[in-house]
Amino acid sequence: MASSETNPAITVALSVERLAGSFPGDLGIELTEITDEHVLGRMLIDHRHLHPMGEVHGGAWVAFADTVAAWGAMRHLSPDRGFSTGGLSINVLATARDGDELSAVGTPLHIGSRTHVWQVQVHNGDRLAAHFVCTQIVI
């Protein structure tokens, strides 16, 4: 599959099946839309996501954003290829607490034959709460 082609088998229905019982699934991460241009997701915040002071833990922000980016990368790979996150950066700009619903929009910045670069913006309501960028290494 050339880098300009996509894999339409990567769908929300497949994500429901594959995330069940996995780390992102156990965190309640849901993907709500997967297209060639973007991936949308949501995560309802509860006690699993919080650090001892009652705010969302940094690892939960990263797990959510990285999962959204991962499914975008998968959409742009042939079934015989894999990937691994090679680098990531996140800036958390606002807090989130128990009961909040985070939403995410992942978009590709670069889709190449050896690397993909994805950005994910995470919102808490109307407010930008985190900006995430990762490089996926195609294997």
C-alpha positions in Angstrom: 0.0 0.0 0.0 1.5 3.4 -1.0 1.6 6.1 1.6 -1.3 7.9 -0.2 -3.6 4.9 0.0 -5.6 4.1 3.1 -7.1 1.0 4.8 -10.9 1.3 5.1 -11.0 -1.8 7.2 -9.8 0.4 10.1 -13.2 1.5 11.5 -14.9 2.5 14.8 -16.4 -1.0 14.9 -13.0 -2.6 14.7 -11.7 -0.3 17.4 -14.5 -1.4 19.8 -13.5 -5.0 19.2 -9.8 -4.5 19.5 -9.8 -2.0 22.4 -11.9 -4.3 24.7 -9.7 -5.7 27.4 -6.6 -3.6 26.4 -4.9 -0.7 28.2 -6.8 2.0 26.3 -10.1 0.0 26.6 -9.6 -0.4 30.3 -9.3 3.4 30.5 -12.6 3.8 28.7 -11.1 5.4 25.6 -13.6 5.4 22.8 -13.1 6.2 19.1 -16.2 7.9 17.6 -15.0 8.5 14.0 -12.2 7.2 11.9 -11.7 8.7 8.4 -8.7 9.2 6.1 -8.5 12.8 7.3 -9.0 12.5 11.0 -9.8 10.4 14.1 -12.2 11.5 16.8 -12.3 10.1 20.3 -13.7 10.7 23.8 -12.8 9.7 27.3 -15.1 10.1 30.3 -13.1 11.0 33.3 -13.4 8.9 36.5 -11.2 7.8 39.4 -9.0 5.6 37.0 -7.7 8.7 35.3 -6.8 10.9 38.4 -3.6 11.5 40.3 -3.9 11.7 44.1 -4.8 15.5 44.0 -7.9 14.8 41.9 -6.8 16.0 38.5 -6.2 13.9 35.4 -2.8 12.2 35.5 -0.3 13.0 32.8 -0.2 9.3 31.7 -4.0 9.4 31.1 -3.7 12.4 28.8 -0.9 10.6 26.8 -2.8 7.3 26.6 -5.9 9.0 25.3 -4.0 11.1 22.6 -1.7 8.3 21.6 -4.6 5.9 21.1 -6.3 8.4 18.8 -3.1 8.9 16.8 -2.4 5.2 16.7 -5.8 4.4 15.0 -5.1 7.2 12.5 -1.7 5.6 11.7 -3.3 2.2 11.3 -5.8 3.7 8.8 -2.9 4.7 6.6 -1.1 1.3 6.7 -1.6 -1.9 4.8 -2.6 -4.9 6.9 0.9 -6.4 6.7 2.6 -3.3 8.2 2.9 -2.3 11.8 4.1 0.7 13.7 5.4 1.9 17.1 5.4 5.3 18.7 8.9 6.6 18.2 8.5 10.0 20.0 5.9 12.1 21.6 5.3 15.4 23.1 2.3 16.7 25.1 1.4 20.1 26.5 -1.4 20.0 29.0 -3.0 23.5 28.9 -6.0 23.0 31.2 -7.1 20.6 33.9 -9.8 17.9 33.9 -11.6 16.3 36.9 -13.9 13.4 37.7 -17.0 13.7 35.6 -15.5 15.7 32.7 -15.7 14.4 29.2 -12.6 14.9 27.1 -12.9 14.9 23.3 -10.0 14.6 20.8 -9.3 15.3 17.2 -6.3 13.6 15.6 -5.0 14.7 12.2 -1.9 13.7 10.2 0.9 16.2 9.7 3.0 13.7 7.7 2.2 10.3 6.2 5.3 8.7 4.8 6.5 5.2 4.0 8.7 5.1 7.1 7.2 7.6 9.5 3.9 9.2 10.3 3.5 12.4 12.4 0.2 13.0 14.1 -1.2 15.8 16.1 -4.1 15.4 18.6 -5.9 18.3 20.2 -7.8 17.3 23.3 -10.7 19.5 24.5 -12.6 19.7 27.8 -15.8 21.2 26.6 -15.0 24.2 24.4 -11.5 24.6 26.0 -8.3 23.3 24.4 -6.9 21.2 27.3 -3.9 19.4 25.6 -1.9 19.5 22.4 -0.1 16.2 21.5 2.3 15.4 18.7 3.8 12.0 18.0 6.0 10.3 15.4 5.0 6.7 14.5 7.7 4.5 13.1 6.3 2.2 10.3 7.6 -1.4 10.6 
